[in-house]
Amino acid sequence: MKKVLVFIMLGLSFSTYSQEFPELIGELLNSSPIIIPENCKGKYTLIGLAYSQKAEPELRSWYDASIDKFILKRGMFDSEYDVNTYFVPMFHGITKVSYDKAFKNAKEHTDERLYEHIVFFKGDLKPYKESLQFKYKEKPLFFLLDPDGNIVKRYQGEFREKYFDEIVSYIDSH
């Protein structure tokens, strides 16, 4: 009986992290279309989502650290990690009106090497709020997807170095 209970508990803990990331259609800063997770499969992917300007300071804390670690690979051993990295401002409802202006402004003020890592989304937020459990609009959400597009780690709010430790540990162990 104990073995069955342990097996059930292990099954429940694994199923918690088996949710596939919902399809998100967006536009990269280089004006190319992208479909997440479809265009990300085959590699680990770190995705940051923000749907309110109030989330920007905490999103930026991840932005700088992620650029150094996974995009420009400035740290020791960072070159070992091939991780898709995307930051997604989400324009919905009334904010859709500011999409074009924000896109142009971001393009003017962003290093071209990062264009392929910034995804602009314009659409209905409801499916994402429900499936990804958005609760606080002032907090960005970050998800680590496995190479099949399944969510394996979830983070909310400001960046912490321990999050990268967990991400790297997870990647190293799988």
Summary of the structure (lengths in Angstrom):
residues: 174
radius of gyration: 16.8
end to end distance: 29.9
largest distance: 62.8
contacts: 467
relative contact order: 0.21
helix: 47%
strand: 25%
